[in-house]
Amino acid sequence: MNNRIRELRGDHGWSQADLAERLDVSRQTVNAIETGKYDPSLPLAFKIARLFGLSIESIFEPEPPVAPPVSRHPME
């Protein structure tokens, strides 16, 4: 899932550790969310949105679906 957390954190002048403390999670969790390696739980996503005063949708954006592969076999 794509997100704007790094950008928003930077706008506030917060380190990953600062944000982690405000969210009551580890710095590693903040890093994993920012890099897209971990999608936050819904309660944590709401907590992040409240902290920044934004909607969840303005922070998190699902990645577009992957199209199925196109068959390369000629039609008979």
N, CA, C and O atoms as a Tinker XYZ file with bonds, in Angstrom:
   304  protein
     1  N      0.853000   -1.171000    0.000000    73     2
     2  CA     0.000000    0.000000    0.000000    64     1     3
     3  C      0.898000    1.232000    0.000000    63     2     4     5
     4  O      1.836000    1.336000    0.790000    81     3
     5  N      0.597000    2.146000   -0.884000    73     3     6
     6  CA     1.336000    3.402000   -0.925000    64     5     7
     7  C      0.824000    4.312000    0.187000    63     6     8     9
     8  O     -0.348000    4.253000    0.559000    81     7
     9  N      1.718000    5.156000    0.714000    73     7    10
    10  CA     1.291000    6.087000    1.752000    64     9    11
    11  C      2.156000    7.337000    1.731000    63    10    12    13
    12  O      3.203000    7.382000    1.086000    81    11
    13  N      1.689000    8.355000    2.456000    73    11    14
    14  CA     2.382000    9.647000    2.534000    64    13    15
    15  C      3.001000    9.878000    3.910000    63    14    16    17
    16  O      3.276000   11.021000    4.275000    81    15
    17  N      3.223000    8.824000    4.667000    73    15    18
    18  CA     3.663000    9.008000    6.046000    64    17    19
    19  C      5.029000    9.688000    6.121000    63    18    20    21
    20  O      5.215000   10.598000    6.928000    81    19
    21  N      5.976000    9.268000    5.304000    73    19    22
    22  CA     7.312000    9.902000    5.337000    64    21    23
    23  C      7.189000   11.398000    5.070000    63    22    24    25
    24  O      7.800000   12.210000    5.765000    81    23
    25  N      6.401000   11.760000    4.066000    73    23    26
    26  CA     6.192000   13.169000    3.721000    64    25    27
    27  C      5.549000   13.935000    4.879000    63    26    28    29
    28  O      6.005000   15.019000    5.242000    81    27
    29  N      4.489000   13.365000    5.453000    73    27    30
    30  CA     3.788000   14.036000    6.551000    64    29    31
    31  C      4.672000   14.150000    7.789000    63    30    32    33
    32  O      4.672000   15.172000    8.475000    81    31
    33  N      5.419000   13.092000    8.064000    73    31    34
    34  CA     6.336000   13.110000    9.205000    64    33    35
    35  C      7.377000   14.214000    9.017000    63    34    36    37
    36  O      7.689000   14.954000    9.951000    81    35
    37  N      7.908000   14.314000    7.796000    73    35    38
    38  CA     8.892000   15.353000    7.495000    64    37    39
    39  C      8.322000   16.751000    7.631000    63    38    40    41
    40  O      8.994000   17.659000    8.122000    81    39
    41  N      7.069000   16.925000    7.190000    73    39    42
    42  CA     6.407000   18.233000    7.314000    64    41    43
    43  C      6.309000   18.676000    8.770000    63    42    44    45
    44  O      6.318000   19.872000    9.062000    81    43
    45  N      6.216000   17.710000    9.679000    73    43    46
    46  CA     6.121000   18.020000   11.109000    64    45    47
    47  C      7.490000   18.068000   11.785000    63    46    48    49
    48  O      7.593000   18.418000   12.961000    81    47
    49  N      8.539000   17.717000   11.043000    73    47    50
    50  CA     9.887000   17.732000   11.610000    64    49    51
    51  C     10.129000   16.596000   12.589000    63    50    52    53
    52  O     10.962000   16.715000   13.488000    81    51
    53  N      9.403000   15.491000   12.419000    73    51    54
    54  CA     9.516000   14.363000   13.328000    64    53    55
    55  C     10.430000   13.294000   12.754000    63    54    56    57
    56  O     10.420000   13.048000   11.548000    81    55
    57  N     11.200000   12.673000   13.590000    73    55    58
    58  CA    11.976000   11.499000   13.203000    64    57    59
    59  C     11.038000   10.289000   13.239000    63    58    60    61
    60  O      9.912000   10.374000   13.728000    81    59
    61  N     11.522000    9.168000   12.715000    73    59    62
    62  CA    10.720000    7.942000   12.826000    64    61    63
    63  C     10.474000    7.602000   14.289000    63    62    64    65
    64  O      9.391000    7.139000   14.648000    81    63
    65  N     11.484000    7.830000   15.140000    73    63    66
    66  CA    11.330000    7.546000   16.570000    64    65    67
    67  C     10.277000    8.459000   17.201000    63    66    68    69
    68  O      9.505000    8.018000   18.053000    81    67
    69  N     10.241000    9.734000   16.786000    73    67    70
    70  CA     9.231000   10.671000   17.299000    64    69    71
    71  C      7.829000   10.191000   16.951000    63    70    72    73
    72  O      6.940000   10.162000   17.801000    81    71
    73  N      7.644000    9.815000   15.683000    73    71    74
    74  CA     6.334000    9.349000   15.249000    64    73    75
    75  C      5.963000    8.048000   15.950000    63    74    76    77
    76  O      4.819000    7.868000   16.367000    81    75
    77  N      6.916000    7.155000   16.077000    73    75    78
    78  CA     6.664000    5.877000   16.752000    64    77    79
    79  C      6.182000    6.107000   18.180000    63    78    80    81
    80  O      5.253000    5.446000   18.643000    81    79
    81  N      6.811000    7.035000   18.863000    73    79    82
    82  CA     6.412000    7.327000   20.245000    64    81    83
    83  C      4.984000    7.864000   20.297000    63    82    84    85
    84  O      4.201000    7.476000   21.164000    81    83
    85  N      4.650000    8.754000   19.369000    73    83    86
    86  CA     3.298000    9.321000   19.340000    64    85    87
    87  C      2.242000    8.264000   19.026000    63    86    88    89
    88  O      1.099000    8.368000   19.470000    81    87
    89  N      2.635000    7.235000   18.250000    73    87    90
    90  CA     1.701000    6.182000   17.863000    64    89    91
    91  C      1.748000    4.973000   18.787000    63    90    92    93
    92  O      0.930000    4.061000   18.669000    81    91
    93  N      2.709000    4.968000   19.708000    73    91    94
    94  CA     2.910000    3.850000   20.622000    64    93    95
    95  C      3.237000    2.551000   19.868000    63    94    96    97
    96  O      2.708000    1.479000   20.164000    81    95
    97  N      4.134000    2.698000   18.880000    73    95    98
    98  CA     4.661000    1.546000   18.133000    64    97    99
    99  C      6.182000    1.678000   18.093000    63    98   100   101
   100  O      6.731000    2.679000   18.552000    81    99
   101  N      6.857000    0.677000   17.549000    73    99   102
   102  CA     8.318000    0.751000   17.446000    64   101   103
   103  C      8.739000    1.587000   16.232000    63   102   104   105
   104  O      7.965000    1.771000   15.293000    81   103
   105  N      9.953000    2.079000   16.269000    73   103   106
   106  CA    10.493000    2.809000   15.130000    64   105   107
   107  C     10.549000    1.891000   13.908000    63   106   108   109
   108  O     10.346000    2.333000   12.777000    81   107
   109  N     10.827000    0.603000   14.151000    73   107   110
   110  CA    10.891000   -0.353000   13.052000    64   109   111
   111  C      9.526000   -0.485000   12.364000    63   110   112   113
   112  O      9.456000   -0.673000   11.149000    81   111
   113  N      8.441000   -0.386000   13.146000    73   111   114
   114  CA     7.097000   -0.439000   12.565000    64   113   115
   115  C      6.863000    0.765000   11.673000    63   114   116   117
   116  O      6.332000    0.626000   10.572000    81   115
   117  N      7.254000    1.947000   12.135000    73   115   118
   118  CA     7.111000    3.161000   11.315000    64   117   119
   119  C      7.903000    2.997000   10.020000    63   118   120   121
   120  O      7.400000    3.308000    8.940000    81   119
   121  N      9.123000    2.514000   10.124000    73   119   122
   122  CA     9.958000    2.316000    8.940000    64   121   123
   123  C      9.299000    1.334000    7.971000    63   122   124   125
   124  O      9.264000    1.581000    6.765000    81   123
   125  N      8.781000    0.231000    8.489000    73   123   126
   126  CA     8.161000   -0.784000    7.639000    64   125   127
   127  C      6.907000   -0.243000    6.949000    63   126   128   129
   128  O      6.646000   -0.581000    5.795000    81   127
   129  N      6.141000    0.580000    7.631000    73   127   130
   130  CA     4.951000    1.180000    7.022000    64   129   131
   131  C      5.382000    2.161000    5.927000    63   130   132   133
   132  O      4.837000    2.142000    4.823000    81   131
   133  N      6.359000    3.014000    6.236000    73   131   134
   134  CA     6.818000    3.999000    5.255000    64   133   135
   135  C      7.356000    3.353000    3.989000    63   134   136   137
   136  O      7.149000    3.870000    2.892000    81   135
   137  N      8.034000    2.246000    4.131000    73   135   138
   138  CA     8.643000    1.585000    2.966000    64   137   139
   139  C      7.705000    0.601000    2.284000    63   138   140   141
   140  O      8.087000   -0.039000    1.304000    81   139
   141  N      6.481000    0.471000    2.790000    73   139   142
   142  CA     5.507000   -0.407000    2.164000    64   141   143
   143  C      5.706000   -1.879000    2.464000    63   142   144   145
   144  O      5.102000   -2.729000    1.810000    81   143
   145  N      6.544000   -2.197000    3.444000    73   143   146
   146  CA     6.774000   -3.594000    3.807000    64   145   147
   147  C      5.713000   -4.112000    4.773000    63   146   148   149
   148  O      5.589000   -5.318000    4.986000    81   147
   149  N      4.947000   -3.185000    5.356000    73   147   150
   150  CA     3.928000   -3.565000    6.338000    64   149   151
   151  C      2.746000   -2.622000    6.179000    63   150   152   153
   152  O      2.922000   -1.404000    6.153000    81   151
   153  N      1.549000   -3.173000    6.073000    73   151   154
   154  CA     0.327000   -2.369000    6.048000    64   153   155
   155  C     -0.217000   -2.307000    7.469000    63   154   156   157
   156  O     -0.401000   -3.344000    8.106000    81   155
   157  N     -0.478000   -1.101000    7.973000    73   155   158
   158  CA    -0.955000   -0.991000    9.350000    64   157   159
   159  C     -2.340000   -1.590000    9.516000    63   158   160   161
   160  O     -3.119000   -1.669000    8.566000    81   159
   161  N     -2.631000   -2.009000   10.738000    73   159   162
   162  CA    -3.983000   -2.464000   11.064000    64   161   163
   163  C     -4.929000   -1.274000   10.919000    63   162   164   165
   164  O     -4.493000   -0.123000   10.899000    81   163
   165  N     -6.206000   -1.556000   10.820000    73   163   166
   166  CA    -7.183000   -0.477000   10.699000    64   165   167
   167  C     -7.148000    0.460000   11.912000    63   166   168   169
   168  O     -7.176000    1.677000   11.729000    81   167
   169  N     -7.087000   -0.066000   13.152000    73   167   170
   170  CA    -6.983000    0.859000   14.295000    64   169   171
   171  C     -5.738000    1.753000   14.228000    63   170   172   173
   172  O     -5.802000    2.933000   14.574000    81   171
   173  N     -4.606000    1.191000   13.784000    73   171   174
   174  CA    -3.390000    2.003000   13.676000    64   173   175
   175  C     -3.530000    3.024000   12.546000    63   174   176   177
   176  O     -3.063000    4.154000   12.686000    81   175
   177  N     -4.154000    2.655000   11.446000    73   175   178
   178  CA    -4.372000    3.600000   10.350000    64   177   179
   179  C     -5.238000    4.772000   10.820000    63   178   180   181
   180  O     -4.969000    5.922000   10.474000    81   179
   181  N     -6.280000    4.480000   11.609000    73   179   182
   182  CA    -7.110000    5.556000   12.166000    64   181   183
   183  C     -6.296000    6.442000   13.105000    63   182   184   185
   184  O     -6.450000    7.664000   13.099000    81   183
   185  N     -5.439000    5.836000   13.903000    73   183   186
   186  CA    -4.608000    6.593000   14.840000    64   185   187
   187  C     -3.663000    7.531000   14.075000    63   186   188   189
   188  O     -3.465000    8.680000   14.467000    81   187
   189  N     -3.090000    7.031000   12.991000    73   187   190
   190  CA    -2.197000    7.845000   12.158000    64   189   191
   191  C     -2.981000    9.002000   11.548000    63   190   192   193
   192  O     -2.526000   10.145000   11.568000    81   191
   193  N     -4.152000    8.705000   11.011000    73   191   194
   194  CA    -4.972000    9.749000   10.395000    64   193   195
   195  C     -5.346000   10.826000   11.406000    63   194   196   197
   196  O     -5.266000   12.017000   11.105000    81   195
   197  N     -5.756000   10.409000   12.607000    73   195   198
   198  CA    -6.109000   11.388000   13.655000    64   197   199
   199  C     -4.904000   12.244000   14.033000    63   198   200   201
   200  O     -5.031000   13.454000   14.221000    81   199
   201  N     -3.741000   11.617000   14.145000    73   199   202
   202  CA    -2.538000   12.356000   14.534000    64   201   203
   203  C     -2.223000   13.470000   13.539000    63   202   204   205
   204  O     -1.848000   14.574000   13.932000    81   203
   205  N     -2.379000   13.173000   12.241000    73   203   206
   206  CA    -2.077000   14.169000   11.217000    64   205   207
   207  C     -3.295000   15.028000   10.863000    63   206   208   209
   208  O     -3.174000   15.972000   10.082000    81   207
   209  N     -4.462000   14.713000   11.425000    73   207   210
   210  CA    -5.659000   15.499000   11.149000    64   209   211
   211  C     -6.159000   15.328000    9.725000    63   210   212   213
   212  O     -6.696000   16.262000    9.129000    81   211
   213  N     -5.980000   14.126000    9.179000    73   211   214
   214  CA    -6.372000   13.837000    7.801000    64   213   215
   215  C     -7.234000   12.581000    7.757000    63   214   216   217
   216  O     -7.327000   11.843000    8.738000    81   215
   217  N     -7.861000   12.349000    6.610000    73   215   218
   218  CA    -8.615000   11.117000    6.424000    64   217   219
   219  C     -7.639000    9.989000    6.073000    63   218   220   221
   220  O     -6.548000   10.232000    5.557000    81   219
   221  N     -8.046000    8.776000    6.357000    73   219   222
   222  CA    -7.230000    7.619000    6.001000    64   221   223
   223  C     -6.955000    7.618000    4.501000    63   222   224   225
   224  O     -5.842000    7.328000    4.063000    81   223
   225  N     -7.987000    7.947000    3.717000    73   223   226
   226  CA    -7.851000    7.921000    2.259000    64   225   227
   227  C     -6.839000    8.930000    1.739000    63   226   228   229
   228  O     -6.266000    8.730000    0.668000    81   227
   229  N     -6.610000   10.012000    2.480000    73   227   230
   230  CA    -5.639000   11.010000    2.021000    64   229   231
   231  C     -4.207000   10.628000    2.403000    63   230   232   233
   232  O     -3.252000   11.255000    1.943000    81   231
   233  N     -4.060000    9.606000    3.237000    73   231   234
   234  CA    -2.730000    9.144000    3.648000    64   233   235
   235  C     -2.362000    7.840000    2.952000    63   234   236   237
   236  O     -1.236000    7.673000    2.483000    81   235
   237  N     -3.312000    6.926000    2.888000    73   235   238
   238  CA    -3.051000    5.591000    2.330000    64   237   239
   239  C     -3.782000    5.417000    1.008000    63   238   240   241
   240  O     -4.932000    5.827000    0.854000    81   239
   241  N     -3.095000    4.806000    0.065000    73   239   242
   242  CA    -3.686000    4.538000   -1.237000    64   241   243
   243  C     -3.340000    3.116000   -1.648000    63   242   244   245
   244  O     -2.163000    2.768000   -1.749000    81   243
   245  N     -4.354000    2.292000   -1.887000    73   243   246
   246  CA    -4.039000    0.925000   -2.300000    64   245   247
   247  C     -3.332000    0.923000   -3.648000    63   246   248   249
   248  O     -3.575000    1.782000   -4.496000    81   247
   249  N     -2.467000   -0.044000   -3.828000    73   247   250
   250  CA    -1.782000   -0.159000   -5.106000    64   249   251
   251  C     -2.786000   -0.629000   -6.143000    63   250   252   253
   252  O     -3.684000   -1.413000   -5.834000    81   251
   253  N     -2.636000   -0.147000   -7.385000    73   251   254
   254  CA    -3.585000   -0.565000   -8.412000    64   253   255
   255  C     -3.518000   -2.073000   -8.624000    63   254   256   257
   256  O     -2.453000   -2.673000   -8.475000    81   255
   257  N     -4.646000   -2.687000   -8.972000    73   255   258
   258  CA    -4.628000   -4.128000   -9.199000    64   257   259
   259  C     -3.756000   -4.473000  -10.400000    63   258   260   261
   260  O     -3.637000   -3.699000  -11.350000    81   259
   261  N     -3.161000   -5.632000  -10.332000    73   259   262
   262  CA    -2.319000   -6.106000  -11.422000    64   261   263
   263  C     -3.216000   -6.786000  -12.451000    63   262   264   265
   264  O     -4.023000   -7.652000  -12.113000    81   263
   265  N     -3.066000   -6.384000  -13.699000    73   263   266
   266  CA    -3.870000   -6.980000  -14.765000    64   265   267
   267  C     -3.408000   -8.409000  -15.018000    63   266   268   269
   268  O     -2.218000   -8.707000  -14.914000    81   267
   269  N     -4.338000   -9.284000  -15.346000    73   267   270
   270  CA    -3.926000  -10.661000  -15.651000    64   269   271
   271  C     -3.084000  -10.682000  -16.919000    63   270   272   273
   272  O     -3.237000   -9.819000  -17.783000    81   271
   273  N     -2.198000  -11.661000  -17.032000    73   271   274
   274  CA    -1.356000  -11.712000  -18.229000    64   273   275
   275  C     -2.204000  -11.943000  -19.480000    63   274   276   277
   276  O     -3.215000  -12.644000  -19.447000    81   275
   277  N     -1.770000  -11.345000  -20.565000    73   275   278
   278  CA    -2.455000  -11.481000  -21.836000    64   277   279
   279  C     -1.914000  -12.728000  -22.540000    63   278   280   281
   280  O     -0.703000  -12.940000  -22.606000    81   279
   281  N     -2.809000  -13.530000  -23.052000    73   279   282
   282  CA    -2.404000  -14.731000  -23.767000    64   281   283
   283  C     -1.716000  -14.341000  -25.059000    63   282   284   285
   284  O     -2.197000  -13.474000  -25.790000    81   283
   285  N     -0.610000  -14.969000  -25.338000    73   283   286
   286  CA     0.140000  -14.668000  -26.553000    64   285   287
   287  C     -0.141000  -15.684000  -27.668000    63   286   288   289
   288  O      0.485000  -15.639000  -28.727000    81   287
   289  N     -1.078000  -16.591000  -27.425000    73   287   290
   290  CA    -1.406000  -17.597000  -28.423000    64   289   291
   291  C     -2.363000  -16.992000  -29.445000    63   290   292   293
   292  O     -3.356000  -16.372000  -29.066000    81   291
   293  N     -2.077000  -17.164000  -30.734000    73   291   294
   294  CA    -3.005000  -16.634000  -31.742000    64   293   295
   295  C     -4.356000  -17.358000  -31.668000    63   294   296   297
   296  O     -4.435000  -18.536000  -31.318000    81   295
   297  N     -5.375000  -16.641000  -31.997000    73   295   298
   298  CA    -6.711000  -17.236000  -31.988000    64   297   299
   299  C     -6.840000  -18.201000  -33.154000    63   298   300   301
   300  O     -6.300000  -17.956000  -34.233000    81   299
   301  N     -7.537000  -19.270000  -32.943000    73   299   302
   302  CA    -7.722000  -20.253000  -34.026000    64   301   303
   303  C     -9.077000  -20.112000  -34.643000    63   302   304
   304  O     -9.415000  -20.851000  -35.567000    81   303
